[in-house]
Amino acid sequence: MNQRIRVGLIFGGKSGEHEVSLASAQSVARAIDRRKYDIVLIGVTKEGHWITGNSALKQLAAISPTPLLAPETESVGDSASASINGAQLVPTVSSATGAASPLARIDVAFPLVHGPFGEDGTIQGLLELADRPYVGAGVAASAVGMDKALMKAVFRAHGLPILDWLVILRREWETQPDETIYRVESGLGYPCFVKPANLGSSVGVSKAHARTELSDALKAAAQYDRKMIVERAAQNAREIECSVLGNDEPIASVPGEVIPQREFYDYAAKYSSEAGTQLIVPADLSPETTRQVQEMAVRAFKAIDACGMARVDFFLERSANRVLLNEINTIPGFTSVSMYPRMWQASGIRYADLIDRLIQLALERRADKGRSKIVYEP
């Protein structure tokens, strides 16, 4: 029997999506094929400290203010023989001891850190320096996918249909509030959305219908980033999502639809069981619209040079039946009930098989990169 591949699950992180990351990691750890893979748990606290060892997931869950993890978390014990549904956890050396990095003990990394300091190219850069293959987009694609201002500029350069937007710096807002309000009102009008440029899960996102709300929205977004995006709101639109899988020849899943009961798909609508949000997979779309969404999802994926996985989000304006690209997420929520794996499940790829494919894509990407010369040889 061949030796199993050691997969380092990296989770937690310093962003507002910390708890979502823990749920994703727990779900992957339970579902991964234990005949092929061993698990190395690598957690990152909200303060940026790294925790390794078999209890890393349990420790981070214990200090999380939002209990997103199910009681099965308790199955992750402290002994070297602990397991999640039988998946062997490989003992690792705690970073607190000053011993070797846990990255030296893995064959491939599976980053599940959503948002800043995880999805923005920082962990990807660390893994590049450590010379370890990893699941998902590379440094540049991760950075562009996270920064909504850069992302929109790239999408527009590739001819993808997007809503009009403005970039507002926190310093501009704080020193020239009246001029900033005028720029938004004259350039976009109401309603509009205000977002931190580098954050996910709708953290810090507000919808403004008038000047007072716009002012409050800019204040809220400025708490999270030095750069903010203000964009025109889509008119009477459905929220459609599509999953993409692959490297140089990516494929798209069947689309899904998000139907929030709140005015828009904010953080509470995404993660509160009381919000009443409906997730419809597959979405009720015409064959023509389905093909259009899938083609645009692949184009967006290629535009930022993504690899491995991404979830691409759209608006479908009802009156004109027009599809507009919203954004791309290079490390989407990855629990078994998250939209990314659900759309692949509806497309014929089971959750455990999806995890396997992503790991294999990471190894293939590493092999392809190995063909490139590092040193110039005339």
C-alpha positions as CSV (number, residue, x, y, z in Angstrom):
1,M,0.0,0.0,0.0
2,N,1.3,3.4,-1.0
3,Q,2.1,6.0,1.7
4,R,-0.8,8.4,2.3
5,I,-0.4,12.0,1.3
6,R,-0.2,14.4,4.2
7,V,-2.6,17.3,3.8
8,G,-2.2,20.4,6.0
9,L,-5.5,22.0,6.7
10,I,-4.9,25.6,7.5
11,F,-7.8,27.4,9.1
12,G,-8.9,30.2,11.4
13,G,-7.1,33.5,10.7
14,K,-7.3,37.1,11.7
15,S,-10.3,38.2,9.6
16,G,-14.0,38.5,10.5
17,E,-14.6,35.2,8.7
18,H,-12.6,33.2,11.4
19,E,-15.6,31.1,12.5
20,V,-16.6,30.3,8.9
21,S,-13.1,29.0,8.4
22,L,-13.4,26.7,11.3
23,A,-16.6,25.2,10.0
24,S,-15.0,24.7,6.6
25,A,-12.0,22.9,8.1
26,Q,-14.0,20.6,10.3
27,S,-16.2,19.6,7.3
28,V,-13.2,18.8,5.1
29,A,-11.5,16.9,7.9
30,R,-14.6,14.7,8.3
31,A,-15.1,14.0,4.6
32,I,-11.6,13.6,3.3
33,D,-10.7,10.1,2.0
34,R,-8.7,8.5,4.8
35,R,-7.5,5.8,2.6
36,K,-5.5,8.3,0.6
37,Y,-4.8,11.2,3.0
38,D,-3.5,11.9,6.5
39,I,-4.5,15.2,8.1
40,V,-2.2,17.8,9.7
41,L,-4.2,20.5,11.5
42,I,-2.7,24.0,11.4
43,G,-4.8,26.7,13.1
44,V,-4.3,30.4,13.2
45,T,-5.8,32.4,16.0
46,K,-7.5,35.8,15.6
47,E,-4.3,37.3,17.0
48,G,-2.2,35.6,14.3
49,H,-0.7,32.9,16.5
50,W,-0.3,29.4,14.9
51,I,-1.5,26.3,16.7
52,T,-0.6,22.9,15.5
53,G,-1.3,19.4,16.8
54,N,-4.3,17.2,16.9
55,S,-6.3,19.6,19.1
56,A,-5.8,22.7,17.0
57,L,-9.3,22.8,15.6
58,K,-10.8,22.0,19.0
59,Q,-8.8,24.8,20.7
60,L,-9.8,27.5,18.2
61,A,-13.4,26.4,18.4
62,A,-13.3,26.7,22.2
63,I,-12.3,30.3,22.0
64,S,-14.5,31.3,19.2
65,P,-17.3,33.7,20.2
66,T,-19.6,32.3,17.5
67,P,-20.2,28.5,17.9
68,L,-20.5,27.6,14.2
69,L,-19.0,24.1,14.8
70,A,-21.1,21.2,15.6
71,P,-20.6,19.0,18.7
72,E,-18.6,16.5,16.7
73,T,-15.7,18.8,17.1
74,E,-15.1,17.0,20.4
75,S,-14.0,14.0,18.4
76,V,-10.7,15.8,17.8
77,G,-8.8,14.8,20.8
78,D,-5.3,15.5,22.1
79,S,-3.7,12.1,21.6
80,A,-1.7,11.1,18.5
81,S,-4.3,8.5,17.6
82,A,-7.2,11.0,17.5
83,S,-9.3,11.0,14.4
84,I,-12.3,12.6,12.7
85,N,-14.5,9.9,11.4
86,G,-11.5,7.6,11.3
87,A,-9.2,10.0,9.4
88,Q,-5.8,9.7,11.1
89,L,-4.3,13.0,12.4
90,V,-0.5,13.1,12.1
91,P,1.2,14.5,15.2
92,T,2.8,17.9,14.6
93,V,5.2,20.0,16.5
94,S,3.8,23.1,18.2
95,S,5.2,26.4,16.9
96,A,5.4,27.5,20.5
97,T,8.4,25.1,21.0
98,G,10.4,26.9,18.3
99,A,10.7,23.5,16.5
100,A,10.4,22.9,12.8
101,S,7.5,24.5,11.0
102,P,4.5,22.2,10.5
103,L,4.7,23.1,6.8
104,A,7.8,21.0,6.6
105,R,5.8,18.0,7.6
106,I,3.1,18.2,4.9
107,D,3.0,17.1,1.2
108,V,0.3,19.6,0.2
109,A,-1.6,22.4,1.9
110,F,-5.3,23.0,1.9
111,P,-5.8,26.7,2.9
112,L,-9.3,27.3,4.3
113,V,-8.6,30.8,5.8
114,H,-11.3,33.1,4.4
115,G,-10.8,36.8,3.9
116,P,-7.7,38.9,4.7
117,F,-4.4,37.2,5.7
118,G,-5.6,34.0,4.0
119,E,-7.5,34.5,0.8
120,D,-5.5,37.6,-0.3
121,G,-2.2,36.0,-1.3
122,T,-0.4,36.2,2.1
123,I,-0.7,32.5,3.0
124,Q,-0.1,31.6,-0.6
125,G,3.1,33.6,-0.6
126,L,4.2,31.8,2.6
127,L,3.5,28.4,1.0
128,E,5.5,29.4,-2.1
129,L,8.5,30.3,0.1
130,A,8.1,27.0,1.9
131,D,8.0,25.3,-1.5
132,R,4.8,23.5,-0.7
133,P,2.0,22.8,-3.2
134,Y,-1.4,24.2,-2.1
135,V,-5.0,24.0,-3.1
136,G,-6.5,27.1,-4.8
137,A,-5.4,30.3,-6.5
138,G,-1.8,31.5,-6.5
139,V,-0.4,34.8,-4.9
140,A,-1.4,37.2,-7.7
141,A,-4.9,35.7,-8.4
142,S,-5.6,35.6,-4.6
143,A,-4.6,39.2,-4.2
144,V,-6.7,40.4,-7.2
145,G,-9.7,38.3,-6.2
146,M,-9.7,39.7,-2.7
147,D,-9.2,43.4,-3.6
148,K,-12.6,44.4,-5.1
149,A,-11.1,47.5,-6.8
150,L,-8.4,45.6,-8.6
151,M,-10.8,42.7,-9.3
152,K,-13.4,45.1,-11.0
153,A,-10.6,46.8,-13.0
154,V,-9.4,43.4,-14.3
155,F,-13.0,42.2,-15.1
156,R,-13.7,45.4,-17.1
157,A,-10.4,45.1,-19.0
158,H,-11.6,41.6,-20.0
159,G,-14.9,42.9,-21.3
160,L,-17.0,41.3,-18.5
161,P,-20.3,43.1,-17.7
162,I,-20.1,44.7,-14.2
163,L,-21.9,47.4,-12.3
164,D,-20.4,51.0,-12.2
165,W,-18.3,51.7,-9.1
166,L,-16.1,54.2,-7.4
167,V,-13.1,53.7,-5.1
168,I,-13.1,55.8,-2.0
169,L,-10.0,56.0,0.3
170,R,-10.6,56.2,4.0
171,R,-8.4,59.3,4.1
172,E,-10.6,61.0,1.5
173,W,-13.7,60.2,3.4
174,E,-12.3,61.5,6.7
175,T,-10.8,64.7,5.3
176,Q,-13.3,65.5,2.6
177,P,-16.7,64.0,3.6
178,D,-18.8,66.5,1.6
179,E,-16.8,66.1,-1.6
180,T,-16.9,62.3,-1.2
181,I,-20.7,62.3,-0.8
182,Y,-21.0,64.5,-3.9
183,R,-18.8,62.1,-5.9
184,V,-21.1,59.2,-5.1
185,E,-24.3,61.0,-5.6
186,S,-23.3,62.5,-8.9
187,G,-21.5,59.5,-10.2
188,L,-23.7,56.6,-9.0
189,G,-26.8,57.8,-7.3
190,Y,-29.1,55.8,-5.0
191,P,-29.4,53.0,-4.1
192,C,-25.8,52.0,-3.9
193,F,-23.7,49.5,-1.9
194,V,-20.7,50.4,0.2
195,K,-18.1,47.7,0.9
196,P,-14.6,47.4,2.3
197,A,-12.4,46.6,-0.6
198,N,-10.6,43.7,1.0
199,L,-13.1,41.7,3.0
200,G,-15.6,38.9,2.5
201,S,-18.8,37.4,3.9
202,S,-20.5,40.8,3.5
203,V,-18.7,42.1,6.6
204,G,-18.9,45.9,6.7
205,V,-21.3,46.0,3.7
206,S,-24.3,48.4,3.7
207,K,-26.9,49.5,1.3
208,A,-27.6,53.2,1.1
209,H,-30.8,54.7,-0.2
210,A,-30.1,58.4,0.8
211,R,-27.3,60.7,2.0
212,T,-27.6,59.8,5.7
213,E,-27.4,56.1,5.1
214,L,-24.5,56.7,2.7
215,S,-22.6,58.6,5.4
216,D,-23.2,55.8,7.9
217,A,-22.2,53.1,5.4
218,L,-18.9,54.8,4.7
219,K,-18.2,55.1,8.4
220,A,-18.9,51.4,8.8
221,A,-16.8,50.3,5.9
222,A,-13.9,52.5,6.9
223,Q,-13.6,50.5,10.1
224,Y,-12.4,47.5,8.1
225,D,-10.2,48.9,5.3
226,R,-8.3,51.9,4.1
227,K,-10.0,51.5,0.7
228,M,-13.7,51.2,0.0
229,I,-15.9,50.4,-2.9
230,V,-19.1,52.1,-3.7
231,E,-21.1,50.5,-6.5
232,R,-24.5,51.1,-8.2
233,A,-27.1,48.6,-6.9
234,A,-28.5,46.2,-9.5
235,Q,-32.2,46.8,-10.2
236,N,-34.7,44.1,-9.1
237,A,-32.0,41.4,-9.4
238,R,-31.7,37.8,-8.5
239,E,-28.5,36.6,-6.9
240,I,-26.9,33.7,-8.9
241,E,-23.7,31.8,-8.0
242,C,-21.6,29.3,-10.0
243,S,-18.6,27.1,-8.9
244,V,-15.5,26.8,-11.1
245,L,-13.0,23.9,-10.8
246,G,-9.7,23.3,-12.6
247,N,-6.4,24.8,-13.6
248,D,-5.7,25.8,-17.2
249,E,-8.9,24.2,-18.5
250,P,-11.5,25.0,-15.8
251,I,-15.1,23.8,-15.8
252,A,-18.3,25.4,-14.3
253,S,-21.0,23.7,-12.2
254,V,-24.7,24.2,-12.5
255,P,-25.6,27.6,-11.1
256,G,-27.4,28.1,-7.8
257,E,-29.5,30.9,-6.5
258,V,-29.5,32.8,-3.1
259,I,-32.8,34.2,-2.0
260,P,-32.3,36.3,1.2
261,Q,-35.3,37.3,3.2
262,R,-33.5,40.4,4.2
263,E,-33.0,43.3,1.8
264,F,-29.6,41.9,0.6
265,Y,-27.3,38.9,1.3
266,D,-25.5,40.4,4.3
267,Y,-23.5,38.6,7.0
268,A,-26.6,37.8,9.1
269,A,-28.4,36.4,6.0
270,K,-25.4,34.2,5.3
271,Y,-24.7,32.7,8.7
272,S,-27.8,33.1,10.9
273,S,-30.2,30.2,10.9
274,E,-33.0,32.6,11.8
275,A,-32.4,34.8,8.7
276,G,-34.6,32.5,6.4
277,T,-32.2,32.6,3.5
278,Q,-33.0,30.1,0.8
279,L,-30.2,28.4,-1.2
280,I,-31.6,26.9,-4.4
281,V,-29.4,24.4,-6.3
282,P,-29.7,24.2,-9.2
283,A,-31.2,27.7,-9.9
284,D,-34.3,27.9,-12.0
285,L,-32.8,29.4,-15.1
286,S,-33.4,29.0,-18.8
287,P,-30.8,26.8,-20.7
288,E,-29.5,30.0,-22.4
289,T,-29.0,31.9,-19.1
290,T,-27.4,28.9,-17.5
291,R,-24.9,28.7,-20.3
292,Q,-24.2,32.4,-20.1
293,V,-23.6,32.2,-16.3
294,Q,-21.2,29.2,-16.7
295,E,-19.3,30.9,-19.6
296,M,-18.9,34.1,-17.6
297,A,-17.8,32.2,-14.5
298,V,-15.0,30.5,-16.5
299,R,-14.0,33.9,-18.1
300,A,-13.8,35.5,-14.7
301,F,-11.8,32.6,-13.3
302,K,-9.3,32.9,-16.2
303,A,-9.3,36.8,-16.1
304,I,-7.5,36.8,-12.7
305,D,-5.5,33.6,-13.6
306,A,-7.2,31.6,-10.8
307,C,-6.6,27.9,-10.4
308,G,-8.1,25.1,-8.3
309,M,-11.4,26.5,-7.2
310,A,-13.5,29.7,-7.1
311,R,-17.1,30.7,-6.6
312,V,-18.3,33.4,-9.0
313,D,-21.3,35.5,-8.0
314,F,-23.7,37.3,-10.3
315,F,-26.7,39.5,-10.5
316,L,-29.5,38.7,-12.9
317,E,-31.7,41.7,-13.5
318,R,-35.3,40.5,-14.0
319,S,-36.6,43.2,-16.2
320,A,-33.8,43.0,-18.9
321,N,-32.8,39.4,-18.1
322,R,-29.3,40.8,-18.0
323,V,-26.5,38.9,-16.2
324,L,-24.0,41.1,-14.4
325,L,-20.8,39.8,-12.8
326,N,-20.5,40.7,-9.1
327,E,-17.3,39.1,-7.7
328,I,-15.1,36.1,-7.5
329,N,-14.2,34.2,-4.2
330,T,-11.0,32.2,-4.4
331,I,-11.6,30.4,-1.1
332,P,-15.3,30.1,-0.8
333,G,-17.1,28.6,2.2
334,F,-16.4,24.9,2.1
335,T,-18.7,23.1,4.5
336,S,-20.6,20.3,3.0
337,V,-23.7,22.5,2.8
338,S,-21.9,25.6,1.4
339,M,-22.9,26.7,-2.0
340,Y,-19.6,25.8,-3.7
341,P,-19.7,22.1,-2.9
342,R,-23.5,22.0,-3.2
343,M,-23.4,23.2,-6.8
344,W,-20.8,20.5,-7.6
345,Q,-22.9,17.9,-5.8
346,A,-25.8,18.9,-8.1
347,S,-23.3,18.6,-11.0
348,G,-22.3,15.1,-10.2
349,I,-19.2,15.5,-8.0
350,R,-19.6,14.3,-4.4
351,Y,-18.1,16.4,-1.6
352,A,-15.3,13.8,-0.8
353,D,-14.5,13.5,-4.5
354,L,-14.4,17.3,-4.8
355,I,-11.8,17.5,-2.0
356,D,-9.7,14.8,-3.8
357,R,-9.9,16.6,-7.1
358,L,-8.7,19.9,-5.5
359,I,-5.7,18.2,-3.9
360,Q,-4.8,16.5,-7.2
361,L,-5.1,19.8,-9.0
362,A,-2.7,21.4,-6.5
363,L,-0.2,18.6,-7.1
364,E,-0.6,19.0,-10.9
365,R,-0.1,22.7,-10.6
366,R,3.1,22.2,-8.7
367,A,4.4,19.7,-11.3
368,D,3.7,22.2,-14.1
369,K,5.5,25.0,-12.2
370,G,8.4,22.6,-11.8
371,R,8.9,22.7,-15.5
372,S,9.8,26.4,-15.4
373,K,13.4,27.4,-15.1
374,I,14.3,29.4,-12.0
375,V,17.9,30.2,-12.9
376,Y,18.7,31.8,-16.3
377,E,20.8,29.4,-18.4
378,P,22.0,31.1,-21.6
